[in-house]
Amino acid sequence: MHEYVSYPAGAVPAGSLVVKLYRSGNKIRGYVRKVADMDQDDTLFPGEEMEPEAALKLAETHRGNAPIFVDLVEDVAWDPSWGRLRH
């Protein structure tokens, strides 16, 4: 089972991946971004909406040794079938 970290208030280290899960209509969608150094723009993988499972899988493929943070917005609740979320 994959383990993720709840997105904290404030900055996360450069190189970290952030999966943002949000509501789009009556569905939960997500996208992945890689946090860049302060003088660069973050990278989005890809720019379109994805199902939560697809977004988390995409983050896993780009992870390397980087942590994966999950940003739950718009009252999205974590689904344990996606993996383990640490706070």
FENDAFEN-V998670 format. One record per pair of residues at least 24 apart in sequence whose C-alpha atoms are under 8 Angstrom apart, sorted by the first residue. I is the first residue (numbers start at 1). J is the second residue. Records with the same first field share a line. If there is no record, write none. Layout:
# FENDAFEN-V998670
I=J  J
This chain:
# FENDAFEN-V998670
1=83  84
2=82  83  84
3=83  84  85  86
4=67  68  69  70  83  84  85  86
5=67  68  69  70  85  86  87
6=69  70  71  85  86  87
7=69  70  71  72
15=66
16=63  66  67  68  69
17=59  63  66  67  68  69
18=59  68  69  70  71
19=55  56  59  68  69  70  71
20=70  71  72  73
21=52  70  71  72  73  76
22=72  73  74  75  76
23=73  74  76
28=52  76
30=55
31=55
32=56  58  59
52=82
53=82
56=82
